[in-house]
Amino acid sequence: MPYRRIGRIILCTAICAATTSFFIALKADGTHASDAVTTPAQREIYTEAVKEHYNFRFGANQPFLPSNATTDTGQFINPRAFPVAKYCSHCHQEAHAEWRQSAHANSFRAPWYIRNTGLLTAEKGIEYTRHCEGCHNPIALVSGALTKGSPVNRKFDEDGITCSICHSIQKVDARGTGSYVLAQPTVLLDENNQPIYGDVSDKEILAHLDRHSKAVMKDFYRTSNFCAACHKAALPKQLNDYKWQRAIFLSDEWQLSSFAKQSPLPFYVKDQVSTCQTCHMTREALATSDSGAKEGKLASHRWLGANTVIPKFYNYDTQMEKTVAFLKAGVFNVDIFGLEKNQDKIIAPLGNEDFTVASGDLLTTTIIIQNKGIAHSHVPEQRDMYESWVEFEAKDAAGHTLMHSGTIQPNGDLDPRAHSFTNRLVNTRGTINDLHQVWNNRVVAYNNTIASGRSQVVRYQFKVPADATGPITVTAKVNYRRFDQHFMDFGMGKHYEMPVVTMSERTRIFALGDNPPAVDPQDNKIWMRWNNYGIAMLDAQQYAESVRAFQQVAQLRPDYADAFTNIAIATFQWERYDASRTNLDRALALSPHNSRALYYLALVERNQGQVDNAIADLREVITKFPNSRDAHRELGFSLYQQRKYDEARTEYETLQSIDPDDLAAHYILSIIYRRLGMKEKAAHEAAMFADQKDDPTASTYALEYLRRHNEVASETVPWHTHTDFAPEPAVHNGTSAQ
């Protein structure tokens, strides 16, 4: 049978060992597992039968690579050992109803996913799909189904990542790409806390709810680290025959954000810790009964996020309604911040300054987009086929469009010149991987995503016609749809319209003539508007303008220590260390022992040769923020500079416990271990560094792509302007600039 797609493949071997061929087998009522396949002895028999035909392409002792997933014993697990979701719904009606409409429940049956993994199978072989299926279809992975010649059964696709998968995970680590340990499912422990495998009746469970809870719940299920096992991933050499490449890193972004409160470095501080579950599993009032509810509320099993295509395709109206509301729930702040006339200095912040607009003026509007409500970047996950962008429009009173950027073209594609919060993944041919062929990735041509708590500047330029009718209305929107149209049409095998959600928008009106100050109640406080502008300028590498913005914050809020720290960050990036230190001293005078200021002070001190002081300051930061990867990294390097190798080793090993893929840790540890006589460890770290460091030749592929695509090349420039108007050459002393 040709391989089209593994759904929930139900495999079983003839236990009498009369044959090693696979066939489909499931209990007649389709509800839960049978004792016949769940005992340890039967698991051993099943595993040996799988081994007879299984393709151990990536090593006999690593059957699940390129996924990092494994099982508790290293053996395969018979798929019949996994209770189906219907079984759990006997008592958990609400959780089941919510899960049914979630992306988890539809993790591998959607046609776009099937076609994408089909590309990988066609190009390289089914065994390579273990990389994807370790998170999208764990049962197929651990049952040994992902090998040549497996049969296909579409009947059970709808179970997706079912209850018994998440609730059978015994351990996770920080590597991602399915870095979990999955045990054979059990819904009840016996009186000695040993798992009871196979059929367990509802009556037995209800009689021993404490033992049921111990069987299916663990404390780490409530942590972000649990989610990180799959919501962090890399492309290993086993997949791409090239080198290790980071793919997604939501958990790292969360850990570095203000939501986690594990780093002193974010520009804003949250009042309390928010985990993945805080945002994506909010407790909601019950619509139906559920034995897992507490005080009439249940942690949502919808896992609301940004997937608007699944609810449309499967007609999940409630999921769609809640997803759209989730996307609109104060995630972004859009600020039409400033205006330049005829390429003169910026007038800002708008609403607080008066200005005039006249016919014939060349106007450049500065839009600041702040990612204030997401604990990770926007857009998240593998960003090449997601689509979010700024739509900008300027109209006069007669309805004439003066400029419109970010439109959807007649064929459904986004205007390629739109400011898009995405990147472009390029292959060795210098072309974009337009169908999510991540196994062919070589380089990121550019990355316009917005990190959590950060801001981005987007500039639009247009000319006011001589016959324009005032006033002029300017609108900026952040739009989102799940995929770009090209990928969606490929995934569906036809043109398919996707919903476009406007996540946030703002409008300002410019009168022809005088525009006196007019504060918009939607505006943030003036100091915060300047602060967001300063952050955007910092990330755009416009250090002088960033300093000027943060100085405005300091004037408005002279008691705000972070204003001076922010000035120091900008001047440090500008390599003006004395100015940076002066402002850090002012920040620490206002907020003694402020960890954020101390961290940057340590960097300045080290650059000025005061390594002992830098070490002392970084140790103080780590006392308050023991999981700050940045502080451990910088402390380790400072100790390494002083040849305190044992102490430096401790810091870098701690850093690796937070992020096993930190490149600096691999590099410095390879040296430290060698100097400490630990040759095997040194060789391992050197090999990891060699595999994970950037390929210096890969940039040629990006340059080739950008050379052919001038319409997007400007997106690689930190400071660029979107315009349909070609300005006249600047004239200096009567001579055109050449």
N, C-alpha and C positions, 0 to 999 in steps of 0.2 A: 504494500500500500504506500503510495507516495506521501511524503510528509507535507501536510498543509499547515498544521498548527496543533500543538499539544494543548488541549484544554485541561480539565481535571482528569488526567488519564488514570483509569482504574486498572491497575495491573495486578495479576496474581499468577503465581506459578503452581503447577501441579505438584502438590506436596509429596505425592508418591514418587516424584522425580522421574516419572515416565517420560517427561519431555521438558525442555527448557524454553519452549515457545510461550509467548505471552498471550493472554486473552482477557476479555473484559468480564469482570465479576463484581457484583454488588448485591448486598442483601435486598431481598425483594421489596421491603417497605421503604427502602431508600433513606432510612433515618439515621442509623448509627452503626458502629463497628461490631464485628463478630469476634467471639472468643477464639475462633479457629485461626485467626491470623495475628493475635495480639500477644501471645505468650512469648517470653524471651527465646524459648526453643524454636518457635515458629518464625520469629524474626531472624534468627540465625539461618534457618533453612531458606527463607526468602532472600536474604542477603547473598548467600552462596549461589542461588539460582540466578540472581541479577548479574553477579560477577562473570558468569559464564559467557555472557554476550555483551557486557557493558564496555563501552569505549573509554578506557582510562588514558585519554590523550594527554592529560596534564600531569600524569604521575599516578602510580598504583596506590599511593597513600593519600592522594588528594582528589578524591572522586568528584568533588563538587566544584572545583575551579572551572572557569574564572570567577565564580561567586566565592565569597569568603564564608559562606554558610557551612555549617557542619551539623552533625547530630550528636547526641549525648554519648553514644558508644562508638561513633564512626561508622556504624552500620546503616544500611538503607532501611527505610520504614515502609511497610506495606500501606498503600493508600487507603485500604479498607479500614485501617486503624484510626482514621480521622473521621470523627462524627461530622455529619453535614450540618449546615446551619439550621435546618428545619428542626433537628433534634433539640438544639439549644432554645429554639423559639417556644418550646412548651412552657417554659417559665419566664423567658425573657422576650416577651412580645414586642415591647417598645424598642429595645435595642436591636432586635432583628429587623423590625420595620425600618428603622433609621439606617442600619447597615446595608439593607437591600438596595438603597438608593445611593450609596456612597461609592467613591472611586475604588475603595478597597474591594467591595463586592463585585466590581466590574473590572478587576485589575488586568485580566488577560483575555477577555472575550471581545473587547471593542475592535471593530474592523481595522482601525488605523494601527493599533498595536499588533494585530495579527499580521498585517502586511509589512510592517517595519521589521518584525522578527523574521518574517519570511525572507526578507532581503538578506539578513545575516545568514540564515540557513542556506540559501541558494549560493551565496558567495563563499562561505567558509565551512558550513556544516552545522547540524543540529546541536552538537556538543558545545558550540560556542554560545548558544542561547542560554546556557546555564548562568552566564553573567547577568542576563536580564531577568530570567525566571526565578533566580534566588530570592528576588523581592516580589516579582509579579505573580509567580506561580510556585511557591515553595513545595507543594505536594509533588508536583511533577519532578522537581529537582531531587528531593530526598528519597523518592520512590525508585529512582533510577530510570525514569521514563525518557530522559533527554539523551537518547543514544540512537544510533541509526537503526531503523527497522521497527521502531515503536509504533503501535497502532494508534489511531486517532479516535477519540470519542468526544463529540461536541455536547453530549447531553448534560454534563455537569459543569459546563463553563460558568454558569450563573453563580456558582458558589464562590468563585474568586478567592481572595484572601479571607478565608472563613474563620469563625470564632476559634476553632481548635488549633489554628496556626499560631496566632498571637498569644493565646493562653497556654501554649505548650513550650514557649521559649524559656529556656533555663538561665541563659546568660547572654550578655552582649558586650562588645568592646567598641573602641572608638575608631576602628578602621573604616567602617561602613561597607558598602557593596554587599549587603547581606551578612554582616558580621555578627551572627547570632548562633546560638547552640539550640537546636530543636530536639525535643524529646518526643517519644511516642506519647500521644495524647492520653490523658486520664482525667476523668471528671470527679473522681472520688479517691480519697486515701482510706486505708483500713485503720484499725485502732492502733497500729504500730507506725502510722504515717508512711506506709508503703503504698505505691500506686496500685489501684485496682484497674486492670486493663479489660477491655471488651465491654460487653453490654452491662449497663447500670440503669436500673429503672428510675423513673421520676420519684417513685415512693422512697427508694433507698436514699436518693439525694436529699429529699426534703426532710428525711429523718436524721440526716447528719450534715446540716448546712455548714457547720464549722469545718468539717473535713472536706467538703466540696470547695469551700473558699480557699483552703490551703492548697488544694489541687490545681486550681485555675487562676489564682491571683498571687502576685509577688510584688513587693514594695517597689521594685525598680520599674514596674510597668507604668508608674505614675511620674516617671522622670523623662526629661528630654533625651537622655542617653538611650533610652529604649527606642525612641523613634529614630535616633541617629543610625541604628543598625542598617536601615534602608534609605533614609533620607540624607545620606552622605554616600558618595560613590566615587570610584576612580575607574579609569580605563587601563587595565594592566597589560603588560607585554604579552601575556598569554592570549589576550583578545585581539590586539592590533598588530602583533608581530613587530612592534616598534619600540615603545617605551611606556613607562607609567605616565598617565596624565590625569589630573584632577577633573572630574566631571561635575559633580554637585557637592555642595558643602553647607547645606542649610544649618546643620547642627553647629558647625564652626562659627557661622555668622551669628547664630543665636548666642553662642557662648561669649562672643566678643561684643554683643550689643548691650544696650542699657537695660533690656528686658531681663537678662540673666543676672545682672549685677555681680558678675564675676571678673569684670575688667574695670580699671579706673579711667579708661581712655575715652569713652563716648562723650559727645558734646553735650548731651542732656542726660539727666538722671531720673530714673523712674522711682516711684514711691515704694514699689514692692516687686518681688520677683514674679515674672511670668514665664511659665514653661510652655512647651508645645501644647500640652493638654489645656493650659489656661485659655488659650485662644481657640484651639481646634476641637476641644471636648468640653465646652461650657455646659454647666448643669442647667437642664431645662425641665419645666413642668411636664408631667407625663401626659401623653395623648391616649395611651392604652396602659394596661397593667404591666408591671415588670418587677420581678423579685429582686432585682439589683438596685432598685430605687432607694434613696434615703430622703426622708422628709418630703416625699412626693416629687422628688427631682432625680433625674438620671443624667450622668455624664454622656453627652451626645455622642452617638456612634455614627453620626453623619460625617464627621471629620471635615467640616466645611473648609473649603479652600478656594481655589480659583478655577476648578474644572466646570466649565459651563457647557461643554459638548456632551458629556455623558448624560446629564439630566434631559437635555433636548433630544438626544438620539433615542433614549429609552422612555421618554415621556414621563419623567419624574418631576411633576409640577412643583411639589413641595420642596424638593431638593433645589430646583432651579430658583424658586422664590427666595429661599434662604441663602443660596450662594450669591445671588445678586446683591442682597442686603448686606451680606458679609463683605463683599468687594467695595461697597459704598460707605462702609461704616467708619468714616474718619481716617482712612488709611493715609491719604495724602493731603498736604496743604499746598494749594496752588496760589501763588502770589504774583500778580502783575506788578512787579516791583519798581521798575524804572523805565525811563524814556530818554532817548537821545534824539536831538534834532539836528539834522544836517551834519551828522558825525561829530557833534560837539560833546561836551562832558555830560555824564548821566545826570538826570533829574530824578532824585529818589529820596525817600520812598514815596511813590505816588499816593495821593490822598493827603499828604502832609506838606507838600510843596506846591506853590502856584507856578503855572507855566502857560505858554501860549502855543497854539497850533494854527498854522496858516496854510492856505492852498500852496501847493508846490513843495512843501516841506518833505524831506526824507526822514522818516521816523523809524527808529529802532527800539523795539520794546524788549525789555529784559524780564523773562519769566523765571521764577524760582520755584522748583518742584521739590518739596520736602517729603521724604519718606519717614513719616512720624509714627505710623501705626503698625508696622510690620517688623518682626524681630529678625528678619533676614532680608536679603536684597530683593529688589523688584526689577525684572522678573526673576523668580527663583528657579530651582531645578535646572535641567539641561536646557539652556536658554535659546538654542538655535532655532527652534520651531515655535516657541511661544511668541506672542505678539502683543506688545503694549506700546503706546506711542502718544505724542502730544499732537492734538489737533488745534490749530490756531486759525482764527478767522477775523478779518477786519472788514467792516461794512460801513458805508455812509448811510445817511437817513433815508435816501431814496432806494436803498436795498442793493446798491452796486457793491460788488465784492472787490475790495482793494487788494486783498491777499487771502489765500486759503491754502494752508499746508496741512498735511496729514489726512488727505482724503482717501476714500476707498475707490479704486478705479472700476470701470464697468465689468471687468473680468473677475472682480473680487479681491484683487491684489491691493496691498497698501502701497501708496505712493512711495517709491524707493527713496525719495529725498526727505521723507518725514523723519522727525527726530524720534527714534525708536529706542526703547529701553531693552536692548538686546545685544547680541554679539553676532559675529559671523565666524563659523568654524570652517576652515579651509583645508583641503586635501593636497596631495602631492602634485596634482594637475593644476593647482592654482585656481580651482573652482570651489564653490561653496558646497558643503554637504547638505543638499537641500531636502533630503528625505530622512534626516536624522541617522545617517550612517556613521555613528560615532566611532566605529572601529576603523574608519579611514581618516579620522581627524589628525591633523598635524600641527595646526597653529590657530590661535584666535586672532582674527584680523583686527578686531576692535571690540571693546566692551563698554557699553553705555548704561549698564545697570546701576541702580542707586542703592547703596548700602543702607542698612538700618540706621535711622537717626541722621542721615546725611542729606545734603541738598544738591541739586544740580541746576545749572543755569542753562536756559535755552533762549536764544535771541532770534527775533524775527524783524525783518526790515521791509518796509513798503513805502510808496510815495503817495502823498495826498494829491489827487488830480486837481487841476485848475478849476474844474467844474464840479468838484465834490460838494455835496449837500451835508451840512453838519446837523447833528453831531456824528462822530465816528464811534462805532461800537466795536470793542476788541474783546474777543472771547478766547480763553485757553482751556482746553480739556485734557485730562489724562484718560485715554480710552484703553480698553482691553478686550481681546478675544483669545480663545484658547490656543489656536494654532494659526500660522500663516496659511493663506488660502491654497497655496501650491501643495503644502503637505496634507492639508485636509482633503483636497480633491484626490490626491494619490491614495490616502488612507481609505476613502470611501469608494474609489473607483469611478467617481463621477463628481460633478460640481455639487458642493454642499454648503448651504448658507449657515454661517455660525452667528450666534448672538454677539453683538458688540455692547459692552457695558461701559458707560461713562462713570469712572470711579470718582472723579472730582472735577469741578470746573469753576472758573471765575470770569467775571465780566467787568470791564471798566469802560466808561464813556468819556471821550475826548471832544470837548466843544471846539468848534472853529473860533478862534479868538482866545479870550482869557479863560483859564481854568483855575479858579481859586481852590485852596485846600478844602477837601471834603472827605472826612474820615469815613471809611466803609466799616460798619460793625463786624463784617466777616474778617477784617484784618487782624493779625496778631498785634501785640504791643510793638511799638516802634523798635525797641531794643532787640526784640526777637527777630523782626524782619531784617534788621541789619546783621544780626548774628547768622541767620540762614544764608544771607547773601555772602557773608564772609566765608562760611563753610564751602559754599559753591565755588567761590573764587579760589579758595585754597585747593580744592580738588581739581580745578581747571588750571592749576599752576600759575595763577595770576597773583603772585605774592604781594606786590605793592598794593593792589586793590583790596586784597584780603586783609592786609594790615589796616588800611584805611577804614574798612568796614568794622573790624573789631575795635578800632579806636573810637568809632561812633558809639559802640555798645558801652565801652568804658566811660565815656562822657555821660551817657544816659543813666548808667548804673555803676557809679564809682565804687559801690560796695560789693560788686559781683566779681569774685576772684577769677572765675573762669574767663572773663573778658580779657584779663591780662595774660592768662595762660594761653588763650587762643592767639593773642598777638605774638606771644613767644613761639608758638608752634609755627606760625607763618614766617617769622624772622629766622627761625632755625632752618626751615626748609630753604630759605633764601641764603642760608649760610652766613647769617649775621649773628654770631654767637653772643657777642657782648650785649646787643640789644635784646636778644632772647633772655639772657640771664637777668637783665634789669627788670624785665616784665615778670619773670618768674619770682623774683624777690618781692615784687609788689603783690603778686597773687598769694604768696605764702605769708606775707604780713597781714593780709585780710583773712586768710584761712590757714592757720598754722598746721603743719603736717598733712596738708592736702595731698592725697596720693597721686592725683593727676599731675599736679604741679611738680611734685617730687620726682615722678618718673621722667618728665622732660628735663628737669634740672639735672638729673643724673646723666642724661645724654649730652647736655651742654658741658657738664663737668668733665666727662670722659674726653670730649673733643678738645678740652682745654688742658688735658694732662692730669686732672685731679681724679685719678681712678679710685683711690681710697674713699673719697667723698661720694663718688658715684655708687660704689658698692654699698656703702652705709644707707644711702637714700633708697636704693632698690630693695635692700633687705626690709626696710620699713614699709615699702609698698606691698611686698609679699606678705608681710604680717597681716595686713588688712585684706589683701586680695590673693589668697594662696593659690587660686587657679588662674592667675593672670599669666597667660603664655608669653606675653610681651615682656613682662618683668623678669620672668625666669630666663628667657632668651638673652636679654641684655645683661642680667647679672652673671649668667654663665660666661658670656663673652668677656666681661670685665675681669672675672676671675681667671679666665684663660690667658688674658693679656699679662696677668701677674704670675703666670705659670703655677697657679694653685689648681693643679689638674684634678685632684680628688674632689675638691669643692665644686669646680666647674662641671665635673662629671655628674655630680648630684643634681645640679640645676638642669642640665640638658636631659637627664633621664626623667626628671620630674616633668619637663616640657613634653617629652615623648609620651608620658602617661596621659597628658591632656590632648596632644595631637601627635599620633605616631608617625605622621608624614611631614613633620616640620623639617624643611630642607636644611636650615642652618644647623639643627641638631645632628642630622646625619653627617654633615661635613665636619663639624668641630669634634664630634665624638669619634669619628674615624681617626683623627689626629691624636686625641686624648688617649683613646684605648691603646694606640700603638706606642705612645710614650710611657704608658703604664704597663707595657708588656702583655697586653690582652690582644693577641694577634688575631684570633678568630673573630672577636667582636669588632675589631678595627676593620677587618676585611668585609664583614657584613655591612657595616655602616658605609664604607666606601662604595660598596656595590649598590646600596640603596640610593646614595647620593648620585652616583653615575646614572642610575635608571630614572631618577625623578627630577634631575636638574633640567632646565630648559635646553632645548636643542638649538644651538646658535645658528644653524643653517635653515631652520624652519621659517624664519622671517621672510625668506625669499618667496615662499608660497603666498604669504599674505600680501607682499608687495605686488606680486603678479596679479592677484585678484583685484586689488585696489586700482592697479593701473588700468584694468579693463572696466572698472566700475566707478567712474568719476562721480556718479550721482550719490554714492555713499562714502567716497574717500574723505570728504570733509568731516565725517563723523569721527574720524580718528584724531582730529585736531581738538585739543581741549577747549579752545576758544574759537568758535565758529558761528557764523550767522546764516540763518535760513532766509533766502530772499528769492523772489521772482524778478526783481528789478536789478538790472546791470548798471551800477553807478558809473558816472563819468569819471575819467582818470583825474586824480588829484592834481591840482596845479599849484606850483610853488614858484614865485617870482616870474610868473608868466610862462613857465615851461612845464609841460606835462611830465609827470613822473614816469620813468621808463621801467 
